[in-house]
Amino acid sequence: MNTSSSRKPKSLFRITYRDGATLTTTAATSVLAGAQAERQRPGAIKSIKFLKKVSHG
């Protein structure tokens, strides 16, 4: 089975918290980026902004 075709390309997201702090992370979707950000830094998330696609170089 070819697992590389089932992997989604990652994108770069910037998560902004209500207290003004920001965190930049990579994830396949914005939902996953938000979940990852909550694990790294608990707090109320204000917004999740897509920045760019990350190449698979």
PDB file of N, CA, C, O and CB in Angstrom:
ATOM      1  N   MET A   1       0.842  -1.189   0.000  1.00  0.00           N
ATOM      2  CA  MET A   1       0.000   0.000   0.000  1.00  0.00           C
ATOM      3  C   MET A   1       0.881   1.245   0.000  1.00  0.00           C
ATOM      4  O   MET A   1       1.889   1.304   0.705  1.00  0.00           O
ATOM      5  CB  MET A   1      -0.955   0.002   1.221  1.00  0.00           C
ATOM      6  N   ASN A   2       0.497   2.223  -0.785  1.00  0.00           N
ATOM      7  CA  ASN A   2       1.256   3.464  -0.896  1.00  0.00           C
ATOM      8  C   ASN A   2       0.693   4.478   0.090  1.00  0.00           C
ATOM      9  O   ASN A   2      -0.384   5.029  -0.135  1.00  0.00           O
ATOM     10  CB  ASN A   2       1.214   4.019  -2.346  1.00  0.00           C
ATOM     11  N   THR A   3       1.415   4.731   1.182  1.00  0.00           N
ATOM     12  CA  THR A   3       0.922   5.648   2.216  1.00  0.00           C
ATOM     13  C   THR A   3       1.233   7.099   1.895  1.00  0.00           C
ATOM     14  O   THR A   3       0.592   7.998   2.440  1.00  0.00           O
ATOM     15  CB  THR A   3       1.519   5.289   3.560  1.00  0.00           C
ATOM     16  N   SER A   4       2.213   7.354   1.014  1.00  0.00           N
ATOM     17  CA  SER A   4       2.577   8.741   0.728  1.00  0.00           C
ATOM     18  C   SER A   4       1.455   9.490   0.005  1.00  0.00           C
ATOM     19  O   SER A   4       1.338  10.707   0.152  1.00  0.00           O
ATOM     20  CB  SER A   4       3.851   8.784  -0.109  1.00  0.00           C
ATOM     21  N   SER A   5       0.628   8.783  -0.774  1.00  0.00           N
ATOM     22  CA  SER A   5      -0.457   9.459  -1.470  1.00  0.00           C
ATOM     23  C   SER A   5      -1.596   9.849  -0.527  1.00  0.00           C
ATOM     24  O   SER A   5      -2.375  10.752  -0.835  1.00  0.00           O
ATOM     25  CB  SER A   5      -0.988   8.575  -2.577  1.00  0.00           C
ATOM     26  N   SER A   6      -1.697   9.172   0.621  1.00  0.00           N
ATOM     27  CA  SER A   6      -2.766   9.488   1.568  1.00  0.00           C
ATOM     28  C   SER A   6      -2.386  10.621   2.525  1.00  0.00           C
ATOM     29  O   SER A   6      -3.247  11.164   3.216  1.00  0.00           O
ATOM     30  CB  SER A   6      -3.130   8.249   2.365  1.00  0.00           C
ATOM     31  N   ARG A   7      -1.106  10.975   2.566  1.00  0.00           N
ATOM     32  CA  ARG A   7      -0.683  12.062   3.440  1.00  0.00           C
ATOM     33  C   ARG A   7      -1.025  13.398   2.814  1.00  0.00           C
ATOM     34  O   ARG A   7      -0.760  13.630   1.635  1.00  0.00           O
ATOM     35  CB  ARG A   7       0.820  11.977   3.730  1.00  0.00           C
ATOM     36  N   LYS A   8      -1.620  14.283   3.619  1.00  0.00           N
ATOM     37  CA  LYS A   8      -1.970  15.613   3.121  1.00  0.00           C
ATOM     38  C   LYS A   8      -0.750  16.520   3.213  1.00  0.00           C
ATOM     39  O   LYS A   8       0.028  16.421   4.162  1.00  0.00           O
ATOM     40  CB  LYS A   8      -3.162  16.214   3.919  1.00  0.00           C
ATOM     41  N   PRO A   9      -0.580  17.399   2.234  1.00  0.00           N
ATOM     42  CA  PRO A   9       0.525  18.360   2.324  1.00  0.00           C
ATOM     43  C   PRO A   9       0.289  19.306   3.494  1.00  0.00           C
ATOM     44  O   PRO A   9      -0.846  19.673   3.799  1.00  0.00           O
ATOM     45  CB  PRO A   9       0.674  19.161   1.000  1.00  0.00           C
ATOM     46  N   LYS A  10       1.371  19.687   4.133  1.00  0.00           N
ATOM     47  CA  LYS A  10       1.234  20.584   5.281  1.00  0.00           C
ATOM     48  C   LYS A  10       1.258  22.034   4.842  1.00  0.00           C
ATOM     49  O   LYS A  10       1.841  22.393   3.819  1.00  0.00           O
ATOM     50  CB  LYS A  10       2.342  20.328   6.298  1.00  0.00           C
ATOM     51  N   SER A  11       0.610  22.847   5.644  1.00  0.00           N
ATOM     52  CA  SER A  11       0.563  24.286   5.427  1.00  0.00           C
ATOM     53  C   SER A  11       1.021  24.980   6.699  1.00  0.00           C
ATOM     54  O   SER A  11       1.018  24.390   7.779  1.00  0.00           O
ATOM     55  CB  SER A  11      -0.866  24.751   5.017  1.00  0.00           C
ATOM     56  N   LEU A  12       1.410  26.227   6.560  1.00  0.00           N
ATOM     57  CA  LEU A  12       1.866  27.030   7.684  1.00  0.00           C
ATOM     58  C   LEU A  12       0.709  27.894   8.175  1.00  0.00           C
ATOM     59  O   LEU A  12       0.060  28.580   7.386  1.00  0.00           O
ATOM     60  CB  LEU A  12       3.086  27.907   7.286  1.00  0.00           C
ATOM     61  N   PHE A  13       0.456  27.858   9.478  1.00  0.00           N
ATOM     62  CA  PHE A  13      -0.635  28.626  10.088  1.00  0.00           C
ATOM     63  C   PHE A  13      -0.097  29.475  11.226  1.00  0.00           C
ATOM     64  O   PHE A  13       0.844  29.077  11.912  1.00  0.00           O
ATOM     65  CB  PHE A  13      -1.752  27.689  10.599  1.00  0.00           C
ATOM     66  N   ARG A  14      -0.699  30.656  11.430  1.00  0.00           N
ATOM     67  CA  ARG A  14      -0.386  31.493  12.588  1.00  0.00           C
ATOM     68  C   ARG A  14      -1.615  31.552  13.466  1.00  0.00           C
ATOM     69  O   ARG A  14      -2.686  31.976  13.032  1.00  0.00           O
ATOM     70  CB  ARG A  14       0.069  32.926  12.160  1.00  0.00           C
ATOM     71  N   ILE A  15      -1.451  31.119  14.719  1.00  0.00           N
ATOM     72  CA  ILE A  15      -2.539  31.106  15.694  1.00  0.00           C
ATOM     73  C   ILE A  15      -2.362  32.314  16.605  1.00  0.00           C
ATOM     74  O   ILE A  15      -1.281  32.529  17.155  1.00  0.00           O
ATOM     75  CB  ILE A  15      -2.558  29.767  16.521  1.00  0.00           C
ATOM     76  N   THR A  16      -3.419  33.101  16.763  1.00  0.00           N
ATOM     77  CA  THR A  16      -3.401  34.266  17.644  1.00  0.00           C
ATOM     78  C   THR A  16      -4.322  33.988  18.823  1.00  0.00           C
ATOM     79  O   THR A  16      -5.475  33.592  18.651  1.00  0.00           O
ATOM     80  CB  THR A  16      -3.837  35.564  16.885  1.00  0.00           C
ATOM     81  N   TYR A  17      -3.796  34.202  20.014  1.00  0.00           N
ATOM     82  CA  TYR A  17      -4.568  34.001  21.237  1.00  0.00           C
ATOM     83  C   TYR A  17      -5.230  35.301  21.661  1.00  0.00           C
ATOM     84  O   TYR A  17      -4.805  36.380  21.247  1.00  0.00           O
ATOM     85  CB  TYR A  17      -3.673  33.466  22.365  1.00  0.00           C
ATOM     86  N   ARG A  18      -6.256  35.207  22.474  1.00  0.00           N
ATOM     87  CA  ARG A  18      -6.990  36.399  22.932  1.00  0.00           C
ATOM     88  C   ARG A  18      -6.114  37.358  23.740  1.00  0.00           C
ATOM     89  O   ARG A  18      -6.384  38.558  23.791  1.00  0.00           O
ATOM     90  CB  ARG A  18      -8.186  35.979  23.772  1.00  0.00           C
ATOM     91  N   ASP A  19      -5.053  36.817  24.379  1.00  0.00           N
ATOM     92  CA  ASP A  19      -4.174  37.696  25.153  1.00  0.00           C
ATOM     93  C   ASP A  19      -3.108  38.370  24.287  1.00  0.00           C
ATOM     94  O   ASP A  19      -2.267  39.104  24.806  1.00  0.00           O
ATOM     95  CB  ASP A  19      -3.502  36.905  26.262  1.00  0.00           C
ATOM     96  N   GLY A  20      -3.134  38.128  22.964  1.00  0.00           N
ATOM     97  CA  GLY A  20      -2.204  38.775  22.044  1.00  0.00           C
ATOM     98  C   GLY A  20      -1.012  37.927  21.646  1.00  0.00           C
ATOM     99  O   GLY A  20      -0.296  38.293  20.713  1.00  0.00           O
ATOM    100  N   ALA A  21      -0.773  36.814  22.312  1.00  0.00           N
ATOM    101  CA  ALA A  21       0.344  35.934  21.964  1.00  0.00           C
ATOM    102  C   ALA A  21       0.072  35.252  20.626  1.00  0.00           C
ATOM    103  O   ALA A  21      -1.081  35.027  20.258  1.00  0.00           O
ATOM    104  CB  ALA A  21       0.579  34.877  23.072  1.00  0.00           C
ATOM    105  N   THR A  22       1.142  34.927  19.906  1.00  0.00           N
ATOM    106  CA  THR A  22       0.995  34.227  18.629  1.00  0.00           C
ATOM    107  C   THR A  22       1.862  32.973  18.631  1.00  0.00           C
ATOM    108  O   THR A  22       2.854  32.880  19.354  1.00  0.00           O
ATOM    109  CB  THR A  22       1.376  35.152  17.441  1.00  0.00           C
ATOM    110  N   LEU A  23       1.459  32.015  17.805  1.00  0.00           N
ATOM    111  CA  LEU A  23       2.191  30.769  17.639  1.00  0.00           C
ATOM    112  C   LEU A  23       2.091  30.394  16.170  1.00  0.00           C
ATOM    113  O   LEU A  23       1.002  30.429  15.597  1.00  0.00           O
ATOM    114  CB  LEU A  23       1.629  29.627  18.571  1.00  0.00           C
ATOM    115  N   THR A  24       3.212  30.037  15.553  1.00  0.00           N
ATOM    116  CA  THR A  24       3.221  29.615  14.161  1.00  0.00           C
ATOM    117  C   THR A  24       3.519  28.118  14.126  1.00  0.00           C
ATOM    118  O   THR A  24       4.452  27.648  14.777  1.00  0.00           O
ATOM    119  CB  THR A  24       4.271  30.427  13.324  1.00  0.00           C
ATOM    120  N   THR A  25       2.715  27.369  13.356  1.00  0.00           N
ATOM    121  CA  THR A  25       2.857  25.921  13.308  1.00  0.00           C
ATOM    122  C   THR A  25       2.498  25.388  11.933  1.00  0.00           C
ATOM    123  O   THR A  25       1.871  26.090  11.138  1.00  0.00           O
ATOM    124  CB  THR A  25       1.988  25.263  14.371  1.00  0.00           C
ATOM    125  N   THR A  26       2.889  24.152  11.645  1.00  0.00           N
ATOM    126  CA  THR A  26       2.499  23.496  10.401  1.00  0.00           C
ATOM    127  C   THR A  26       1.488  22.406  10.714  1.00  0.00           C
ATOM    128  O   THR A  26       1.568  21.747  11.750  1.00  0.00           O
ATOM    129  CB  THR A  26       3.732  22.909   9.664  1.00  0.00           C
ATOM    130  N   ALA A  27       0.539  22.226   9.810  1.00  0.00           N
ATOM    131  CA  ALA A  27      -0.481  21.188   9.949  1.00  0.00           C
ATOM    132  C   ALA A  27      -1.163  21.003   8.600  1.00  0.00           C
ATOM    133  O   ALA A  27      -1.046  21.847   7.712  1.00  0.00           O
ATOM    134  CB  ALA A  27      -1.523  21.555  11.060  1.00  0.00           C
ATOM    135  N   ALA A  28      -1.877  19.888   8.458  1.00  0.00           N
ATOM    136  CA  ALA A  28      -2.588  19.606   7.214  1.00  0.00           C
ATOM    137  C   ALA A  28      -3.828  20.489   7.067  1.00  0.00           C
ATOM    138  O   ALA A  28      -4.187  20.872   5.954  1.00  0.00           O
ATOM    139  CB  ALA A  28      -2.986  18.132   7.157  1.00  0.00           C
ATOM    140  N   THR A  29      -4.491  20.817   8.199  1.00  0.00           N
ATOM    141  CA  THR A  29      -5.699  21.645   8.167  1.00  0.00           C
ATOM    142  C   THR A  29      -5.659  22.656   9.307  1.00  0.00           C
ATOM    143  O   THR A  29      -4.867  22.528  10.240  1.00  0.00           O
ATOM    144  CB  THR A  29      -6.977  20.768   8.263  1.00  0.00           C
ATOM    145  N   SER A  30      -6.525  23.661   9.215  1.00  0.00           N
ATOM    146  CA  SER A  30      -6.585  24.666  10.275  1.00  0.00           C
ATOM    147  C   SER A  30      -7.114  24.069  11.579  1.00  0.00           C
ATOM    148  O   SER A  30      -6.736  24.508  12.665  1.00  0.00           O
ATOM    149  CB  SER A  30      -7.465  25.840   9.842  1.00  0.00           C
ATOM    150  N   VAL A  31      -7.983  23.075  11.470  1.00  0.00           N
ATOM    151  CA  VAL A  31      -8.513  22.418  12.675  1.00  0.00           C
ATOM    152  C   VAL A  31      -7.384  21.713  13.424  1.00  0.00           C
ATOM    153  O   VAL A  31      -7.284  21.811  14.647  1.00  0.00           O
ATOM    154  CB  VAL A  31      -9.632  21.403  12.304  1.00  0.00           C
ATOM    155  N   LEU A  32      -6.536  21.002  12.679  1.00  0.00           N
ATOM    156  CA  LEU A  32      -5.397  20.328  13.295  1.00  0.00           C
ATOM    157  C   LEU A  32      -4.386  21.331  13.848  1.00  0.00           C
ATOM    158  O   LEU A  32      -3.767  21.085  14.884  1.00  0.00           O
ATOM    159  CB  LEU A  32      -4.720  19.407  12.284  1.00  0.00           C
ATOM    160  N   ALA A  33      -4.220  22.454  13.162  1.00  0.00           N
ATOM    161  CA  ALA A  33      -3.314  23.500  13.654  1.00  0.00           C
ATOM    162  C   ALA A  33      -3.809  24.058  14.985  1.00  0.00           C
ATOM    163  O   ALA A  33      -3.013  24.286  15.896  1.00  0.00           O
ATOM    164  CB  ALA A  33      -3.184  24.638  12.617  1.00  0.00           C
ATOM    165  N   GLY A  34      -5.121  24.278  15.102  1.00  0.00           N
ATOM    166  CA  GLY A  34      -5.699  24.763  16.357  1.00  0.00           C
ATOM    167  C   GLY A  34      -5.519  23.766  17.483  1.00  0.00           C
ATOM    168  O   GLY A  34      -5.194  24.147  18.608  1.00  0.00           O
ATOM    169  N   ALA A  35      -5.729  22.485  17.187  1.00  0.00           N
ATOM    170  CA  ALA A  35      -5.565  21.442  18.207  1.00  0.00           C
ATOM    171  C   ALA A  35      -4.108  21.355  18.659  1.00  0.00           C
ATOM    172  O   ALA A  35      -3.828  21.205  19.848  1.00  0.00           O
ATOM    173  CB  ALA A  35      -6.037  20.073  17.665  1.00  0.00           C
ATOM    174  N   GLN A  36      -3.193  21.450  17.713  1.00  0.00           N
ATOM    175  CA  GLN A  36      -1.770  21.409  18.037  1.00  0.00           C
ATOM    176  C   GLN A  36      -1.378  22.622  18.891  1.00  0.00           C
ATOM    177  O   GLN A  36      -0.600  22.493  19.837  1.00  0.00           O
ATOM    178  CB  GLN A  36      -0.925  21.365  16.744  1.00  0.00           C
ATOM    179  N   ALA A  37      -1.913  23.783  18.557  1.00  0.00           N
ATOM    180  CA  ALA A  37      -1.608  24.997  19.310  1.00  0.00           C
ATOM    181  C   ALA A  37      -2.129  24.896  20.748  1.00  0.00           C
ATOM    182  O   ALA A  37      -1.464  25.336  21.686  1.00  0.00           O
ATOM    183  CB  ALA A  37      -2.214  26.225  18.609  1.00  0.00           C
ATOM    184  N   GLU A  38      -3.313  24.320  20.913  1.00  0.00           N
ATOM    185  CA  GLU A  38      -3.869  24.163  22.264  1.00  0.00           C
ATOM    186  C   GLU A  38      -3.016  23.234  23.111  1.00  0.00           C
ATOM    187  O   GLU A  38      -2.901  23.431  24.321  1.00  0.00           O
ATOM    188  CB  GLU A  38      -5.300  23.629  22.194  1.00  0.00           C
ATOM    189  N   ARG A  39      -2.416  22.221  22.491  1.00  0.00           N
ATOM    190  CA  ARG A  39      -1.531  21.312  23.232  1.00  0.00           C
ATOM    191  C   ARG A  39      -0.230  22.010  23.615  1.00  0.00           C
ATOM    192  O   ARG A  39       0.296  21.786  24.705  1.00  0.00           O
ATOM    193  CB  ARG A  39      -1.228  20.055  22.397  1.00  0.00           C
ATOM    194  N   GLN A  40       0.296  22.859  22.717  1.00  0.00           N
ATOM    195  CA  GLN A  40       1.560  23.546  22.983  1.00  0.00           C
ATOM    196  C   GLN A  40       1.405  24.697  23.970  1.00  0.00           C
ATOM    197  O   GLN A  40       2.288  24.942  24.792  1.00  0.00           O
ATOM    198  CB  GLN A  40       2.144  24.065  21.690  1.00  0.00           C
ATOM    199  N   ARG A  41       0.281  25.398  23.884  1.00  0.00           N
ATOM    200  CA  ARG A  41       0.049  26.560  24.757  1.00  0.00           C
ATOM    201  C   ARG A  41      -1.445  26.690  25.006  1.00  0.00           C
ATOM    202  O   ARG A  41      -2.169  27.231  24.171  1.00  0.00           O
ATOM    203  CB  ARG A  41       0.622  27.876  24.124  1.00  0.00           C
ATOM    204  N   PRO A  42      -1.912  26.199  26.150  1.00  0.00           N
ATOM    205  CA  PRO A  42      -3.344  26.313  26.458  1.00  0.00           C
ATOM    206  C   PRO A  42      -3.775  27.775  26.558  1.00  0.00           C
ATOM    207  O   PRO A  42      -3.013  28.633  27.004  1.00  0.00           O
ATOM    208  CB  PRO A  42      -3.668  25.582  27.771  1.00  0.00           C
ATOM    209  N   GLY A  43      -4.990  28.037  26.140  1.00  0.00           N
ATOM    210  CA  GLY A  43      -5.537  29.387  26.194  1.00  0.00           C
ATOM    211  C   GLY A  43      -6.616  29.561  25.153  1.00  0.00           C
ATOM    212  O   GLY A  43      -6.804  28.695  24.297  1.00  0.00           O
ATOM    213  N   ALA A  44      -7.329  30.676  25.216  1.00  0.00           N
ATOM    214  CA  ALA A  44      -8.412  30.949  24.273  1.00  0.00           C
ATOM    215  C   ALA A  44      -7.833  31.445  22.948  1.00  0.00           C
ATOM    216  O   ALA A  44      -7.127  32.453  22.907  1.00  0.00           O
ATOM    217  CB  ALA A  44      -9.402  31.991  24.859  1.00  0.00           C
ATOM    218  N   ILE A  45      -8.139  30.727  21.869  1.00  0.00           N
ATOM    219  CA  ILE A  45      -7.648  31.094  20.544  1.00  0.00           C
ATOM    220  C   ILE A  45      -8.601  32.099  19.917  1.00  0.00           C
ATOM    221  O   ILE A  45      -9.814  31.888  19.880  1.00  0.00           O
ATOM    222  CB  ILE A  45      -7.494  29.844  19.640  1.00  0.00           C
ATOM    223  N   LYS A  46      -8.032  33.199  19.421  1.00  0.00           N
ATOM    224  CA  LYS A  46      -8.820  34.249  18.777  1.00  0.00           C
ATOM    225  C   LYS A  46      -8.978  33.968  17.288  1.00  0.00           C
ATOM    226  O   LYS A  46     -10.080  34.081  16.750  1.00  0.00           O
ATOM    227  CB  LYS A  46      -8.164  35.623  18.991  1.00  0.00           C
ATOM    228  N   SER A  47      -7.871  33.597  16.608  1.00  0.00           N
ATOM    229  CA  SER A  47      -7.948  33.337  15.168  1.00  0.00           C
ATOM    230  C   SER A  47      -6.848  32.389  14.728  1.00  0.00           C
ATOM    231  O   SER A  47      -5.813  32.250  15.380  1.00  0.00           O
ATOM    232  CB  SER A  47      -7.859  34.644  14.379  1.00  0.00           C
ATOM    233  N   ILE A  48      -7.109  31.734  13.587  1.00  0.00           N
ATOM    234  CA  ILE A  48      -6.130  30.872  12.940  1.00  0.00           C
ATOM    235  C   ILE A  48      -6.021  31.355  11.505  1.00  0.00           C
ATOM    236  O   ILE A  48      -7.003  31.336  10.763  1.00  0.00           O
ATOM    237  CB  ILE A  48      -6.537  29.343  13.017  1.00  0.00           C
ATOM    238  N   LYS A  49      -4.826  31.790  11.110  1.00  0.00           N
ATOM    239  CA  LYS A  49      -4.616  32.362   9.780  1.00  0.00           C
ATOM    240  C   LYS A  49      -3.716  31.463   8.947  1.00  0.00           C
ATOM    241  O   LYS A  49      -2.643  31.059   9.394  1.00  0.00           O
ATOM    242  CB  LYS A  49      -4.008  33.769   9.884  1.00  0.00           C
ATOM    243  N   PHE A  50      -4.160  31.154   7.733  1.00  0.00           N
ATOM    244  CA  PHE A  50      -3.340  30.402   6.789  1.00  0.00           C
ATOM    245  C   PHE A  50      -2.250  31.325   6.255  1.00  0.00           C
ATOM    246  O   PHE A  50      -2.536  32.443   5.828  1.00  0.00           O
ATOM    247  CB  PHE A  50      -4.206  29.820   5.623  1.00  0.00           C
ATOM    248  N   LEU A  51      -0.987  30.854   6.277  1.00  0.00           N
ATOM    249  CA  LEU A  51       0.108  31.669   5.767  1.00  0.00           C
ATOM    250  C   LEU A  51       0.572  31.189   4.395  1.00  0.00           C
ATOM    251  O   LEU A  51       0.585  31.974   3.446  1.00  0.00           O
ATOM    252  CB  LEU A  51       1.273  31.654   6.745  1.00  0.00           C
ATOM    253  N   LYS A  52       0.956  29.913   4.267  1.00  0.00           N
ATOM    254  CA  LYS A  52       1.397  29.383   2.977  1.00  0.00           C
ATOM    255  C   LYS A  52       1.526  27.875   3.021  1.00  0.00           C
ATOM    256  O   LYS A  52       1.564  27.275   4.095  1.00  0.00           O
ATOM    257  CB  LYS A  52       2.727  30.006   2.569  1.00  0.00           C
ATOM    258  N   LYS A  53       1.592  27.259   1.835  1.00  0.00           N
ATOM    259  CA  LYS A  53       1.849  25.831   1.708  1.00  0.00           C
ATOM    260  C   LYS A  53       3.333  25.598   1.964  1.00  0.00           C
ATOM    261  O   LYS A  53       4.169  26.419   1.588  1.00  0.00           O
ATOM    262  CB  LYS A  53       1.421  25.294   0.298  1.00  0.00           C
ATOM    263  N   VAL A  54       3.657  24.479   2.601  1.00  0.00           N
ATOM    264  CA  VAL A  54       5.041  24.111   2.861  1.00  0.00           C
ATOM    265  C   VAL A  54       5.432  23.078   1.810  1.00  0.00           C
ATOM    266  O   VAL A  54       4.730  22.085   1.621  1.00  0.00           O
ATOM    267  CB  VAL A  54       5.233  23.553   4.325  1.00  0.00           C
ATOM    268  N   SER A  55       6.542  23.306   1.132  1.00  0.00           N
ATOM    269  CA  SER A  55       6.968  22.391   0.072  1.00  0.00           C
ATOM    270  C   SER A  55       7.497  21.089   0.664  1.00  0.00           C
ATOM    271  O   SER A  55       7.916  21.050   1.821  1.00  0.00           O
ATOM    272  CB  SER A  55       8.045  23.050  -0.809  1.00  0.00           C
ATOM    273  N   HIS A  56       7.475  20.057  -0.109  1.00  0.00           N
ATOM    274  CA  HIS A  56       7.934  18.735   0.319  1.00  0.00           C
ATOM    275  C   HIS A  56       9.334  18.451  -0.173  1.00  0.00           C
ATOM    276  O   HIS A  56       9.637  17.305  -0.505  1.00  0.00           O
ATOM    277  CB  HIS A  56       6.987  17.657  -0.173  1.00  0.00           C
ATOM    278  N   GLY A  57      10.206  19.456  -0.235  1.00  0.00           N
ATOM    279  CA  GLY A  57      11.544  19.320  -0.766  1.00  0.00           C
ATOM    280  C   GLY A  57      12.317  18.274  -0.184  1.00  0.00           C
ATOM    281  O   GLY A  57      13.471  18.073  -0.564  1.00  0.00           O
TER     282      GLY A  57
END
